[in-house]
Amino acid sequence: MDARPMTTARPILGLPADVTLLFSTRIVRMFAYGMLSVVLAVYLAECGFSLARVGALFSAALAGDLVITWWLTTRADRLGRRRVLLAGALLMAGAGAVFATTGNIVLLALAATIGVITPSAKEVGPFLAVEQAALAQFVPSARITRTFAWYQLAGAGAGAAGAGCCGLLVGLTGAWGWDPLAGQRLVVLAYAAFGLVLFGLFLALSPAAEAPSGGRAVPRTWLGLHASHRTVLKLSGLFSIDAFAGGLAVDSLLAYWFHARFGTSVATLGAIFMAANLLAALSALAAAPLGERFGLVNTMVFTHLPSNVLLMLVPLMPSLPLAVGVLMLRFSISQMDVPTRQALVIASVAEDERAAANGVTAIARSLGSAISPALAGPLYASVALLNVPLYACGALKSAYDLLLYRGFRQNRFGRR
């Protein structure tokens, strides 16, 4: 029988108030990430930075996320989950404010490293690991995969809306007579404001979201793991390969690819990535029943492999409509592995390792994704090599899928 903390807050829409609040913070955060991802690379290029420097800043941001995530998530249960989430919100607001108000490369690098800012519409910082550890306390074990699927849907939908709103906002400021850089700077400033909104929401999180104080003490290891450390480290190694590959084609760089290849405007890019992320959001709902029917690992691999092939087909398309069409097909299945991957981590570890396991696997993904944008930046700057990052991304992600299937297909999570 699960020992789950009870909250005295009134339920909202039939859900515990803390669950509703955590879904709300996910929506706010992902809206901000989606909005920023469309414009960040273009904005920095308009500010006069070379693509090599832009890639280096992205790598600094993702590398800093690795350190912040490790330090905060492995201490969240001891320091307090709400305190960690509040700290992350302030780091997000601070980084956005610096990027919006200065062109000094030293200050930008510092903000990218110690702040929470992302070139993609994907999670960074301590939020995901801590929120999911809290959610697992409020939701029965049999419903965790479905809960994470809805959590993924909420986030992806918000990211899509953010991308669309970015395009609309930049287009609107252009109609007002603003220059493109001013409109893009407004988006970055709005990202900082969303960090403050997030801070206010986390203040309302109840004490029931904190780690249970009873039970046996968790060994104080530097990773916060004990019985499941080998499994978590093996998964982390695989996840880092996938994240490294994804860093070669993060949304912001992929948006730049469309801008460089077809001259696509920021307003159009906003609409494209809004639609793409909406497709990804809807696909999350199918992940739960597929995972229950075919197993978590099988669902991850056999939906992810075709999406990698589709990504490698995008550069081969001769026109913008065809390239966008293939991209949409790719996004319609590319994120179905996310809730199943998250459920796999939760199912693979003991309850008192969940926050740490989420943090360690998130760190591995951050480490993988921190390196690749700096390598990809010069490639995107070259007309001759513009397509190489997309091919490399698809090939490496395919290798990850095959290694995951080989290593985990025989365990009880591969097929039930």
Residue, then its C-alpha position, 0 to 999 in steps of 0.5 A: m500500500d502506497a504511503r502518500p501524503m494527503t493535502t488539505a487543499r480543496p480539489i480542483l476539477g476532481l484532482p488534488a490541488d497540488v496536482t492541478l498546481l503542478f500542471s499549471t506550472r508546467i503549462v506556464r513554463m513550457f509556454a515560455y520555453g516554446m515562445l523563446s525557442v522560436v526567436l532566440a537564435v535569430y535574436l542573438a544573430e540580429c544582435g550581431f553574434s556569429l552562429a559559432r558564438v550563438g552555439a557556444l552560448f547555447s552550450a553554456a546554457l545547457a551545461g549550466d543547466l547540468v550543474i544546477t539540475w544536479w545540485l538542486t535535484t539531488r538535494a531537493d528532498r532535504l532542502g525542500r521541494r518548494r524551495v528548489l522550485l522557487a529558486g529555479a523560477l528566480l534563475m529563469a527570470g534573471a536569465g531572461a532579464v539579462f538576455a533582454t537587456t544586454g549585448n555583453i557576451v560575458l554577462l550573457a555567458l554568465a546568465a546562460t551558465i547559472g540561469v535557466i534559459t533554453p534554446s529549445a521548447k524542452e525542459v531545463g532546470p530542476f523543475l521536471a525532476v522535482e515536479q514528477a517526484a511530487l506527482a508520483q506521490f499523489v497519483p496511484s502507481a497504475r496511473i503514473t504513465r497516463t498522468f505523465a502522458w497528460y503532463q506531457l500533453a499539457g506541456a507540449g500544448a503550451g509550448a506550441a501555443g508559446a511558439g504561435c504567440c511568439g510569431l504573432l507578437v513579432g508580427l504585431t510589433g512589425a505592424w506597429g512599425w517596430d524593427p525586428l530586433a525590438g520585437q524579438r527583444l520583447v519576446v525575451l523580456a516576456y520570458a523573464a516575466f513568466g519566470l516571475v509568474l512561475f515563482g508566484l505559483f510555486l509559492a502556493l504549493s502545499p507542504a504535502a508536496e514535500a518528500p515524506s519524512g517517515g520511513r528509512a533514511v536514504p543513503r547520503t550518496w552524491l547521486g542520492l541513489h542506492a539499490s537502483h544505481r546501476t539501472v539508473l546509470k545505464l539508462s542515463g548513458l543511453f539518454s545522454i546519447d539521445a540528448f546529444a543528438g537532439g542538441l544538434a537540432v534543437d527547435s531554435l537551431l531548426a528554426y534557423w535552418f528554415h530561416a537560412r534554407f527557405g528565408t522563412s520569417v519569424a512569424t511563419l516559423g512561429a506558426i510552423f512550430m506551433a503546429a508541430n508542437l501541437l502534433a507532438a502534444l496530441s501524440a502523448l495521449a497515445a503513448a500511455p495505452l501503447g505502453e500498457r499494450f506493448g511495453l514501455v521500451n517497445t513503445m519508445v523504440f518503435t515510435h522513435l525510429p520512424s521519426n528519426v528517418l523523417l527528420m533526415l528526410v526534411p533536408l531532402m525536400p525541395s520546397l518549404p511546404l514539403a519540408v514542413g509536411v515531413l517535419m509535421l509527420r516527424f513531430s506527430i510521433s517523435q515525442m511519444d517516447v517522452p511519457t513512457r521514458q519518464a514512466l520507465v525511470i519511475a518504474s525502475v527505481a524505489e520510491d525513495e530514489r525517484a527524485a534522485a533518479n529523475g535528477v540523474t537522468a535529467i543531468a545525463r540528458s543535459l550533459g549530452s545536449a550541452i555539447s552538441p549546439a556548440l558543434a552544430g553552430p558552425l555547421y549551420a553557418s555554412v551553406a555547404l554543411l547546413n544539412v549535416p546536423l539534421y542527418a547526424c541527429g537522425a542517425l545518432k537517435s536511431a543508434y540510441d533506439l537500437l541500444l535501448y532495445r538491445g539493453f532493456r527489451q528482455n526486462r519486464f518493462g519491454r513487454r508486459 
